[in-house]
Amino acid sequence: MVFHICQSRPFCRFHESCYTCSVARMAVTKKPAPKKAQLHQKTGKKGVKGGKIRGKGMKRKINLKFTIDCTHPAEDSILDVGNFEKYLKEHVKVEGKTNNLGNHVVVARDKTKVAVSADIPFSKRYLKYLTKRYLKKNNLRDWLRVVASAHDAYELRYFNINADSDNEDNED
C-alpha cells in the first residue's frame, strides 16, 4: 500500500486532487494486457473467426473499361481512329514504362470508338490527358475537345464556334 502526505489530508489513499494520488490510482486500476491470439481448436490457426487472419484476404480483381467516342471527327475525316489507337498503345504507361501493356491493358477499336480495358489500377483522367496530347500533336486541339459523356466514357466534340459568331453579328 502506498501512503503519503497529501495536501488535503494527512494520510490519504487515492485522493483525486493531488498528482501522486492519481498516479497511484492509475497503477491500481490498470487494465490487464490484451490476450494474444489463441490457436483455433479445430483448424489450429491463429485468429478469432474460423481461423481467418484479418487483413490478409484476397485482393479483388480490378476490371476497368473506358471508351473514347470519336464519331463526329471520324465522319468528317479529321481524325484517323486507327492512328489514335496506335498512339494510345505506344504511349500508355504501365509500371512507369511505355510499350509495356502486356496482358494488363488492352486497347481496342470498334469503327469510330476506342476502348481501353485494364485489370490494374488505371485512371480515366490519364486517358483524357493522352487524348489531349494526341490532339495537340496533330493540331486538332483548336477544334476538338474531350468531354465526359458517362462515368466510363469520353467523347470528342467540336467547340461551339457558331454561337460565338452569331453574337458578333448581333453586336454590329
ROMI-856468 format. One record per residue: chain; residue in three letters; residue number from 1; x, y, z of N, C-alpha, C, O, CB in turn. Coordinates in steps of 0.1 Angstrom, whole numbers. Glycine has a CB too. Example, Ala and Ser with C-alpha at 12.3 -4.5 7.8 and 13.67 -1.06 7.14 Angstrom:
! ROMI-856468
PT ch  aa   i   n_u   n_v   n_w  ca_u  ca_v  ca_w   c_u   c_v   c_w   o_u   o_v   o_w  cb_u  cb_v  cb_w
PT  A ala   1   132   -57    78   123   -45    78   132   -33    78   142   -33    85   113   -45    90
PT  A ser   2   128   -22    71   137   -11    71   129     0    79   134    11    80   141    -6    57
This chain:
! ROMI-856468
PT ch  aa   i   n_u   n_v   n_w  ca_u  ca_v  ca_w   c_u   c_v   c_w   o_u   o_v   o_w  cb_u  cb_v  cb_w
PT  A met   1     8   -12     0     0     0     0     9    12     0    19    13     6    -9     0    12
PT  A val   2     4    22    -7    11    35    -8     4    45     0    -7    49    -2    12    39   -23
PT  A phe   3    12    50    10     7    61    18    16    73    17    28    71    17     5    57    33
PT  A his   4    11    84    16    19    96    15    12   108    22     0   107    24    24   100     1
PT  A ile   5    19   118    24    12   130    30     7   139    19    14   144    10    22   138    39
PT  A cys   6    -6   140    19   -13   148     9   -16   162    14   -17   164    26   -26   141     4
PT  A gln   7   -18   171     5   -20   185     9   -34   186    16   -36   194    26   -20   194    -2
PT  A ser   8   -44   178    11   -57   179    17   -59   171    30   -67   174    39   -67   176     7
PT  A arg   9   -53   159    30   -54   150    42   -40   145    46   -31   145    38   -63   138    39
PT  A pro  10   -38   142    58   -25   138    63   -21   124    57   -10   123    52   -24   137    78
PT  A phe  11   -30   114    58   -27   101    52   -39    98    42   -49    92    47   -25    90    63
PT  A cys  12   -37   100    30   -48    97    20   -44    86    11   -32    84     9   -52   110    12
PT  A arg  13   -54    79     6   -52    69    -3   -60    72   -16   -72    72   -15   -55    55     3
PT  A phe  14   -54    74   -27   -60    77   -39   -69    89   -39   -81    89   -43   -69    65   -43
PT  A his  15   -64   100   -34   -71   112   -34   -71   118   -48   -61   118   -54   -65   122   -23
PT  A glu  16   -82   124   -52   -83   128   -66   -76   142   -69   -72   144   -80   -98   130   -69
PT  A ser  17   -74   150   -59   -69   163   -62   -54   164   -63   -49   173   -69   -73   173   -51
PT  A cys  18   -46   154   -58   -32   155   -59   -26   146   -70   -32   135   -72   -25   152   -45
PT  A tyr  19   -15   150   -75    -9   142   -86    -4   128   -82    -6   118   -89     3   150   -92
PT  A thr  20     2   128   -71     7   115   -66    -4   105   -64    -2    93   -67    15   117   -52
PT  A cys  21   -15   109   -59   -26   100   -56   -32    95   -70   -36    84   -71   -37   107   -48
PT  A ser  22   -33   104   -80   -38   100   -92   -29    90   -99   -34    81  -106   -40   112  -102
PT  A val  23   -16    91   -98    -7    81  -103    -9    68   -96    -9    57  -103     8    86  -102
PT  A ala  24   -10    68   -83   -12    56   -76   -25    49   -80   -26    37   -80   -12    58   -61
PT  A arg  25   -36    57   -82   -49    52   -86   -48    45   -99   -54    35  -102   -59    63   -86
PT  A met  26   -40    51  -109   -39    45  -122   -31    32  -121   -34    23  -128   -32    55  -131
PT  A ala  27   -22    31  -112   -14    19  -111   -23     7  -106   -21    -4  -110    -2    21  -101
PT  A val  28   -32    10   -97   -40     0   -91   -51    -4  -101   -55   -16  -102   -46     5   -78
PT  A thr  29   -57     6  -108   -68     3  -117   -64     1  -131   -72     2  -140   -78    15  -116
PT  A lys  30   -52    -3  -133   -46    -6  -146   -53   -18  -153   -55   -28  -146   -31    -8  -146
PT  A lys  31   -57   -16  -165   -64   -27  -172   -54   -38  -176   -42   -35  -179   -71   -22  -185
PT  A pro  32   -58   -50  -176   -49   -61  -179   -45   -60  -194   -53   -55  -202   -55   -75  -176
PT  A ala  33   -34   -66  -198   -29   -66  -211   -39   -74  -220   -44   -84  -215   -15   -71  -213
PT  A pro  34   -41   -70  -232   -50   -78  -241   -43   -92  -243   -31   -94  -244   -52   -71  -254
PT  A lys  35   -52  -102  -245   -48  -116  -247   -42  -117  -261   -47  -111  -271   -59  -126  -245
PT  A lys  36   -32  -125  -262   -26  -128  -276   -36  -137  -283   -44  -144  -277   -12  -135  -274
PT  A ala  37   -35  -137  -296   -44  -145  -304   -41  -160  -301   -30  -165  -301   -42  -143  -319
PT  A gln  38   -52  -167  -298   -50  -181  -294   -53  -190  -307   -60  -185  -316   -60  -184  -283
PT  A leu  39   -48  -202  -306   -50  -211  -317   -64  -216  -317   -70  -219  -307   -40  -223  -316
PT  A his  40   -70  -216  -329   -84  -221  -330   -83  -236  -328   -74  -243  -333   -90  -218  -344
PT  A gln  41   -93  -242  -321   -93  -256  -317   -94  -265  -329   -87  -275  -329  -104  -258  -307
PT  A lys  42  -103  -262  -338  -105  -271  -349   -94  -270  -360   -89  -280  -365  -119  -269  -355
PT  A thr  43   -91  -257  -364   -82  -255  -375   -68  -254  -372   -59  -257  -380   -86  -243  -383
PT  A gly  44   -65  -251  -359   -51  -249  -355   -44  -237  -360   -32  -235  -358   -43  -261  -360
PT  A lys  45   -52  -227  -365   -47  -214  -370   -50  -203  -360   -59  -204  -352   -52  -211  -383
PT  A lys  46   -42  -193  -360   -44  -181  -352   -56  -173  -357   -59  -174  -369   -31  -172  -351
PT  A gly  47   -62  -166  -348   -73  -158  -351   -86  -161  -344   -86  -171  -336   -76  -159  -366
PT  A val  48   -96  -153  -346  -108  -155  -338  -119  -162  -346  -125  -171  -341  -113  -141  -333
PT  A lys  49  -122  -157  -358  -133  -162  -365  -128  -173  -376  -123  -169  -386  -140  -151  -372
PT  A gly  50  -131  -185  -373  -129  -196  -383  -115  -197  -388  -113  -202  -399  -138  -194  -394
PT  A gly  51  -105  -193  -381   -91  -194  -385   -86  -184  -395   -75  -185  -400   -89  -208  -390
PT  A lys  52   -95  -174  -398   -91  -164  -408   -83  -153  -401   -87  -148  -390  -103  -158  -415
PT  A ile  53   -72  -148  -407   -65  -137  -402   -70  -125  -408   -71  -124  -421   -49  -139  -404
PT  A arg  54   -73  -115  -400   -79  -102  -406   -69   -95  -414   -57   -94  -411   -85   -94  -395
PT  A gly  55   -73   -89  -425   -65   -81  -433   -56   -89  -443   -48   -83  -450   -56   -73  -425
PT  A lys  56   -58  -102  -444   -50  -110  -453   -58  -116  -464   -55  -126  -469   -42  -121  -445
PT  A gly  57   -69  -110  -467   -78  -115  -477   -73  -114  -491   -63  -107  -493   -92  -109  -476
PT  A met  58   -80  -120  -500   -76  -120  -514   -79  -106  -520   -89  -100  -516   -83  -131  -523
PT  A lys  59   -70  -101  -528   -73   -88  -535   -83   -90  -546   -83  -100  -553   -60   -82  -541
PT  A arg  60   -92   -80  -547  -102   -81  -557   -96   -78  -570   -87   -69  -572  -114   -71  -554
PT  A lys  61  -101   -85  -581   -96   -82  -594  -103   -70  -599  -115   -68  -598   -99   -94  -603
PT  A ile  62   -95   -61  -605  -100   -48  -610  -102   -50  -625   -93   -54  -632   -89   -37  -607
PT  A asn  63  -114   -47  -629  -118   -47  -643  -123   -33  -647  -134   -29  -643  -128   -58  -646
PT  A leu  64  -115   -25  -654  -119   -12  -658  -120   -12  -673  -112   -18  -680  -109    -2  -653
PT  A lys  65  -130    -5  -678  -132    -3  -693  -136    11  -695  -147    16  -691  -142   -14  -698
PT  A phe  66  -128    18  -703  -131    32  -707  -132    32  -722  -125    25  -729  -120    42  -702
PT  A thr  67  -141    41  -727  -143    42  -742  -141    57  -745  -145    66  -738  -157    37  -746
PT  A ile  68  -136    59  -757  -135    73  -763  -142    72  -776  -139    65  -785  -120    77  -765
PT  A asp  69  -153    80  -777  -161    81  -789  -156    92  -798  -157   104  -795  -176    84  -785
PT  A cys  70  -151    87  -810  -146    97  -820  -154    98  -832  -149   100  -843  -131    92  -824
PT  A thr  71  -167    96  -830  -177    95  -842  -177   108  -850  -175   107  -862  -191    92  -837
PT  A his  72  -179   119  -844  -180   132  -852  -167   135  -860  -168   138  -872  -184   143  -843
PT  A pro  73  -156   135  -854  -144   139  -862  -140   128  -872  -134   131  -882  -132   141  -853
PT  A ala  74  -143   115  -869  -140   104  -878  -149   105  -891  -144   102  -902  -142    91  -871
PT  A glu  75  -162   109  -889  -171   110  -900  -167   121  -909  -168   121  -922  -185   112  -895
PT  A asp  76  -161   132  -904  -156   143  -912  -142   141  -917  -136   150  -923  -157   156  -903
PT  A ser  77  -137   130  -914  -123   126  -918  -112   135  -913  -102   138  -920  -122   124  -933
PT  A ile  78  -115   141  -901  -105   150  -895   -95   141  -887   -83   144  -886  -111   160  -886
PT  A leu  79  -100   131  -881   -93   122  -871   -92   108  -877  -102   102  -881   -99   122  -857
PT  A asp  80   -80   102  -877   -78    88  -880   -79    80  -868   -70    81  -859   -65    86  -888
PT  A val  81   -89    71  -866   -91    64  -854   -80    53  -852   -76    50  -841  -105    57  -854
PT  A gly  82   -76    47  -863   -65    37  -863   -52    43  -858   -45    37  -850   -63    31  -877
PT  A asn  83   -49    55  -862   -37    62  -858   -38    66  -843   -28    65  -836   -35    75  -866
PT  A phe  84   -50    70  -839   -52    73  -825   -50    61  -816   -44    61  -805   -66    79  -823
PT  A glu  85   -55    49  -821   -54    37  -813   -39    33  -812   -34    29  -801   -62    25  -820
PT  A lys  86   -32    34  -823   -17    32  -823   -10    41  -813    -1    36  -806   -11    33  -837
PT  A tyr  87   -14    54  -813    -8    63  -804   -10    59  -789    -1    60  -781   -14    77  -806
PT  A leu  88   -22    55  -786   -25    51  -772   -17    38  -768   -11    38  -757   -40    48  -770
PT  A lys  89   -16    29  -778    -8    17  -775     7    20  -772    13    14  -764    -9     7  -786
PT  A glu  90    12    30  -779    26    34  -777    29    42  -765    40    42  -759    31    41  -790
PT  A his  91    19    50  -761    21    60  -750    16    57  -737    19    64  -727    16    73  -755
PT  A val  92     7    47  -735     2    43  -722    13    37  -714    20    28  -718   -11    33  -723
PT  A lys  93    14    42  -702    25    37  -693    19    27  -683     9    29  -677    32    49  -685
PT  A val  94    26    16  -682    23     6  -672    35     4  -664    46     0  -669    18    -8  -679
PT  A glu  95    34     6  -651    45     5  -641    57    14  -645    68    10  -644    50   -10  -641
PT  A gly  96    53    26  -650    63    36  -653    70    35  -667    80    42  -670    73    36  -643
PT  A lys  97    65    25  -675    72    23  -688    62    23  -699    51    17  -698    80    10  -688
PT  A thr  98    65    29  -711    57    29  -722    60    15  -730    70     9  -727    59    41  -732
PT  A asn  99    51    12  -739    52    -1  -746    53   -13  -737    60   -23  -740    64    -1  -756
PT  A asn 100    46   -12  -725    47   -23  -715    33   -27  -712    30   -31  -700    54   -18  -703
PT  A leu 101    24   -28  -722    10   -31  -719     8   -45  -714     1   -48  -704     1   -29  -731
PT  A gly 102    14   -55  -721    13   -69  -717    -2   -73  -717    -9   -69  -727    19   -71  -703
PT  A asn 103    -6   -81  -707   -20   -85  -707   -28   -77  -697   -40   -79  -696   -20  -100  -702
PT  A his 104   -22   -66  -692   -28   -58  -682   -37   -48  -688   -48   -45  -683   -18   -51  -673
PT  A val 105   -33   -42  -699   -41   -31  -706   -43   -35  -720   -33   -39  -727   -33   -17  -705
PT  A val 106   -55   -34  -725   -58   -38  -739   -65   -25  -745   -75   -20  -740   -68   -50  -739
PT  A val 107   -59   -21  -756   -65   -10  -764   -71   -16  -777   -64   -22  -785   -54     1  -767
PT  A ala 108   -84   -14  -778   -91   -20  -790  -100    -9  -797  -103     1  -791  -100   -32  -786
PT  A arg 109  -103   -12  -810  -110    -2  -817  -122    -8  -824  -122   -20  -828  -102     5  -828
PT  A asp 110  -134    -1  -823  -146    -6  -830  -151     5  -839  -159    14  -834  -157   -11  -819
PT  A lys 111  -148     5  -851  -151    16  -861  -146    29  -856  -135    33  -859  -166    16  -864
PT  A thr 112  -155    37  -849  -151    50  -845  -150    52  -830  -149    63  -825  -162    60  -850
PT  A lys 113  -150    41  -823  -148    41  -808  -135    34  -805  -132    23  -810  -160    35  -801
PT  A val 114  -128    39  -795  -116    33  -790  -119    28  -775  -123    37  -767  -103    42  -790
PT  A ala 115  -117    16  -772  -119    10  -759  -106     6  -752   -98     0  -758  -129    -2  -759
PT  A val 116  -105    11  -740   -93     7  -732   -97    -1  -720  -105     4  -711   -85    20  -727
PT  A ser 117   -93   -13  -719   -96   -22  -708   -84   -25  -700   -73   -27  -705  -103   -36  -713
PT  A ala 118   -85   -25  -686   -74   -27  -678   -78   -35  -666   -89   -34  -661   -68   -13  -673
PT  A asp 119   -69   -44  -661   -71   -52  -649   -62   -47  -638   -60   -54  -628   -70   -67  -652
PT  A ile 120   -55   -36  -640   -47   -30  -630   -53   -16  -628   -61   -11  -636   -32   -29  -634
PT  A pro 121   -49    -9  -617   -54     5  -615   -51    14  -627   -39    15  -630   -49    11  -602
PT  A phe 122   -61    20  -632   -59    28  -644   -69    40  -643   -80    38  -640   -62    20  -657
PT  A ser 123   -64    52  -646   -71    64  -643   -78    69  -656   -72    69  -667   -62    75  -638
PT  A lys 124   -91    72  -655   -98    78  -666   -92    92  -670   -92    95  -682  -113    80  -663
PT  A arg 125   -87    99  -660   -81   112  -662   -68   110  -670   -65   119  -679   -78   118  -649
PT  A tyr 126   -61   100  -668   -49    97  -676   -52    95  -691   -45    99  -700   -41    85  -671
PT  A leu 127   -63    88  -693   -68    86  -707   -72   100  -714   -69   102  -725   -80    77  -707
PT  A lys 128   -78   108  -706   -81   122  -711   -68   130  -714   -67   136  -725   -90   130  -701
PT  A tyr 129   -58   128  -706   -45   135  -708   -39   130  -721   -34   139  -728   -36   133  -696
PT  A leu 130   -39   117  -723   -33   112  -735   -40   116  -748   -34   119  -758   -32    97  -734
PT  A thr 131   -54   117  -747   -62   121  -758   -59   136  -761   -58   139  -773   -77   119  -755
PT  A lys 132   -58   144  -751   -54   158  -754   -40   160  -760   -38   168  -768   -55   166  -740
PT  A arg 133   -31   151  -755   -18   152  -761   -18   148  -776   -11   154  -784    -8   143  -754
PT  A tyr 134   -26   138  -779   -27   134  -793   -33   145  -802   -29   148  -813   -36   121  -794
PT  A leu 135   -44   151  -796   -50   162  -804   -40   174  -806   -40   180  -817   -63   167  -796
PT  A lys 136   -32   177  -796   -23   188  -797   -12   184  -807    -8   193  -815   -16   190  -783
PT  A lys 137    -7   172  -807     3   167  -816    -1   169  -831     6   172  -840     7   153  -813
PT  A asn 138   -14   166  -833   -20   166  -847   -27   179  -850   -34   180  -860   -29   154  -849
PT  A asn 139   -25   189  -842   -30   203  -844   -46   202  -845   -52   210  -853   -25   209  -857
PT  A leu 140   -52   194  -837   -66   193  -837   -72   199  -824   -84   200  -822   -71   179  -838
PT  A arg 141   -63   203  -815   -68   208  -802   -76   221  -803   -84   224  -794   -56   210  -793
PT  A asp 142   -74   229  -814   -81   241  -815   -96   239  -819  -104   248  -817   -74   250  -826
PT  A trp 143   -99   227  -825  -112   224  -830  -120   214  -822  -132   214  -821  -112   220  -844
PT  A leu 144  -112   205  -815  -119   194  -808  -116   195  -793  -106   200  -788  -114   181  -813
PT  A arg 145  -126   191  -785  -124   190  -770  -128   176  -765  -136   169  -772  -132   201  -763
PT  A val 146  -123   172  -754  -126   159  -748  -136   162  -737  -134   169  -727  -113   152  -743
PT  A val 147  -148   155  -738  -159   157  -729  -163   144  -723  -164   134  -730  -171   164  -735
PT  A ala 148  -165   143  -710  -170   131  -704  -185   129  -706  -193   138  -702  -167   131  -688
PT  A ser 149  -188   119  -714  -202   116  -717  -209   107  -707  -221   107  -706  -204   111  -731
PT  A ala 150  -201    99  -700  -206    90  -690  -195    88  -680  -184    93  -682  -210    76  -696
PT  A his 151  -197    80  -669  -187    79  -659  -175    70  -664  -165    70  -657  -193    72  -646
PT  A asp 152  -177    63  -675  -166    55  -680  -164    58  -695  -158    49  -702  -169    40  -678
PT  A ala 153  -168    69  -700  -166    72  -714  -163    87  -716  -167    96  -709  -179    69  -722
PT  A tyr 154  -155    89  -727  -153   103  -732  -158   104  -746  -160    94  -753  -137   106  -731
PT  A glu 155  -160   116  -750  -164   119  -764  -157   131  -769  -154   141  -762  -180   122  -764
PT  A leu 156  -153   130  -782  -146   141  -788  -157   150  -795  -164   145  -804  -135   136  -799
PT  A arg 157  -158   162  -791  -168   172  -797  -161   184  -802  -149   187  -799  -178   176  -786
PT  A tyr 158  -168   190  -812  -163   203  -817  -166   214  -807  -175   214  -800  -169   206  -831
PT  A phe 159  -157   224  -807  -160   236  -800  -172   243  -806  -174   242  -818  -148   246  -799
PT  A asn 160  -180   250  -798  -192   257  -803  -188   270  -809  -189   280  -802  -203   258  -792
PT  A ile 161  -183   270  -821  -179   283  -828  -190   291  -833  -190   303  -833  -169   280  -839
PT  A asn 162  -201   284  -838  -213   291  -844  -219   301  -834  -224   311  -838  -223   281  -849
PT  A ala 163  -220   297  -821  -227   306  -811  -219   319  -810  -225   329  -808  -228   298  -798
PT  A asp 164  -205   318  -810  -197   330  -809  -199   339  -821  -199   351  -819  -182   326  -807
PT  A ser 165  -199   334  -833  -201   342  -845  -214   349  -846  -215   360  -851  -198   334  -858
PT  A asp 166  -225   342  -841  -238   348  -840  -239   360  -831  -245   370  -834  -249   338  -836
PT  A asn 167  -232   359  -820  -231   370  -810  -224   382  -816  -228   394  -814  -225   366  -797
PT  A glu 168  -214   380  -824  -206   391  -830  -215   398  -841  -214   410  -842  -193   386  -836
PT  A asp 169  -223   390  -848  -231   396  -859  -242   405  -852  -245   415  -858  -237   385  -867
PT  A asn 170  -247   401  -841  -258   408  -834  -253   421  -829  -260   431  -828  -264   400  -824
PT  A glu 171  -240   422  -825  -235   434  -819  -233   445  -829  -233   457  -825  -221   431  -812
PT  A asp 172  -230   442  -842  -227   452  -852  -240   459  -857  -239   467  -865  -221   446  -864
